[in-house]
Amino acid sequence: MPDDSMQASANAVVAAGTYGAMGSANAAETYDAIVVGAGPGGSTTAAYLARAGAKVLLLDRAKFPRDKVCGDALSGKAMAVVKDFGLEAQIEQSPHGRINGCLFSSPDKKIIEIPFARKDGGGRPAGYSVRREVSDNVFFQYAKKQVARTIEGAIATDLIMDGDKVIGVKVRDTNDGTEKEFHAKLIIGADGVTSMVARKVGVGDLPPEHTCIAVRAYFDGIAGMKDFLEIHFLDEALPGYFWIFPLENGKANVGLGMIQKDITAQKIQLAPLMERIVRQNPLFAERFKNAKQLTPTIGWTLPFGSKIRKAYGNGYMLVGDAASLVDPFSGEGFGNATTSGKIAARIGAKAIMANDTSEHALSEYQRELEAELKAELDTSYTMQKLGKQKWLLNLVIGKAHKSPEIRELISGMLSKEEAKKELKSPLFYLKLLFA
Ligand SMILES: Cc1cc2nc3c(=O)[nH]c(=O)nc-3n(C[C@H](O)[C@H](O)[C@H](O)COP(=O)(O)OP(=O)(O)OC[C@H]3O[C@@H](n4cnc5c(N)ncnc54)[C@H](O)[C@@H]3O)c2cc1C
């Protein structure tokens, strides 16, 4: 994509002496787009923008491979981008857990297993769980090959403004200890839940009713593991859930998440509560008896898409957690980060090409983002609220425990977005009462 006009306008700004808030005389590097954060959202956006011809700088404060606290389950949406980038074989060859279904338990300890439909006659699993240290590096290395430049160990510390337009990023480069400035027509905030970009443009708040806190640890040797994602609704951790997700070689990702408002109201400390669940809950004490905890229990925040942020403005867009897009029922955010990245790149490339990255031009992003994700996020928000009713969880899982037809029905609902809407309907629960 031609960036002569960009260079010319940057030079003009230098000549006028207003170049960067610090008035640095050094010429800043200029790009079509700067992507702040190289997680799944940032790497996806950067790769698609570069593939559309844009000159892209992708930077991250971490050095890859790096860990990210997560459940590590890759959703269908994430796998769609993996496929688009031709990375399926790499994921398949990386250490991973195979996922062929979901197991739920109710507060009154009924268990149901819902197998997922397999797409290719049985060779490949229905889904994968891949440690983020691995999956994010696959995405990042792919993006690195597409973009003009990547800098790892580069902390974006502030935005550079020209009036009310974002025109660049200030960076502390931990590789050489220097402060740098980079300019671009478009800045993408893909810097996760603590997004500097979101904070600086005034949308970085985390309302406690739309924010989840979760802890995670890796274990080895849990008894009774299957190729199923395990989601347990437990009396001692409601509303919320405890999970066990299988990984490679008998390892597992184990975690516990609850909404921040409820954590505060119930004065809960998640890490000690998870320790108690693992050691004392009758469903798990025996299974964890000989298991070894491989990593400390670490907490992180999930910004729920029950309140999507305004994700665009004059010269910038936000993707993934920076835009608050995590599914408020399942806690999945990887796929919505890649989905939002793909949409942002399409709108962004068009805006760069037209030399118009104004708030008006970029507003199309919010419309497309919401057209793609809002109905699904709203359904999940309703399910999250229903899931706060202990009796309802006991009813649904208890009935499904007895009835293969109801398990079949739930299986269809988990795999088809259209069918999931039925879970919102009071009729569904009435039907269950009399099933
Ligand atoms: C405990 C837990 C369990 C979860 N389980 C799942 C799950 O099983 N499946 C699922 O789909 N989702 C899950 N999620 C959600 C998922 O982890 C996130 O939604 C996803 O990582 C969002 O991707 P992202 O690219 O927007 O942000 P991130 O993955 O957070 O990436 C942001 C990147 O920005 C970088 N960065 C941050 N600030 C700066 C800065 N100032 N300058 C430069 N770089 C910066 C960071 O180093 C990071 O690499 C879980 C989350 C948690 C906390």
The ligand as a Gaussian input file, in Angstrom:
#p B3LYP/6-31G(d) Opt

LIG

0 1
 C       -8.603000     -17.911000      33.241000
 C       -9.048000     -17.672000      31.837000
 C       -9.548000     -18.724000      31.078000
 C       -9.921000     -18.529000      29.749000
 N      -10.300000     -19.607000      28.997000
 C      -10.549000     -19.455000      27.676000
 C      -10.776000     -20.584000      26.838000
 O      -10.683000     -21.750000      27.271000
 N      -11.064000     -20.379000      25.530000
 C      -11.128000     -19.120000      25.004000
 O      -11.430000     -18.970000      23.810000
 N      -10.875000     -18.020000      25.768000
 C      -10.580000     -18.149000      27.073000
 N      -10.263000     -17.052000      27.841000
 C      -10.278000     -15.710000      27.226000
 C       -9.032000     -15.486000      26.354000
 O       -7.879000     -15.818000      27.097000
 C       -8.951000     -14.026000      25.877000
 O      -10.223000     -13.597000      25.484000
 C       -7.975000     -13.866000      24.718000
 O       -6.654000     -14.063000      25.146000
 C       -8.079000     -12.471000      24.095000
 O       -7.088000     -12.308000      23.121000
 P       -6.461000     -10.858000      22.852000
 O       -5.524000     -11.035000      21.701000
 O       -7.536000      -9.852000      22.754000
 O       -5.666000     -10.492000      24.184000
 P       -4.411000     -11.203000      24.862000
 O       -4.392000     -12.635000      24.524000
 O       -4.462000     -10.813000      26.288000
 O       -3.168000     -10.518000      24.163000
 C       -2.828000      -9.179000      24.437000
 C       -1.357000      -8.975000      24.110000
 O       -1.060000      -7.589000      24.278000
 C        0.187000      -7.452000      24.915000
 N        0.187000      -6.153000      25.598000
 C       -0.592000      -5.780000      26.633000
 N       -0.337000      -4.489000      26.963000
 C        0.624000      -4.064000      26.110000
 C        1.323000      -2.826000      25.954000
 N        1.057000      -1.760000      26.736000
 N        2.265000      -2.725000      24.988000
 C        2.550000      -3.797000      24.188000
 N        1.918000      -4.987000      24.301000
 C        0.966000      -5.104000      25.233000
 C        0.276000      -8.651000      25.866000
 O        1.614000      -8.975000      26.180000
 C       -0.429000      -9.744000      25.037000
 O        0.481000     -10.499000      24.281000
 C       -9.863000     -17.222000      29.174000
 C       -9.392000     -16.155000      29.949000
 C       -8.977000     -16.371000      31.259000
 C       -8.426000     -15.219000      32.044000

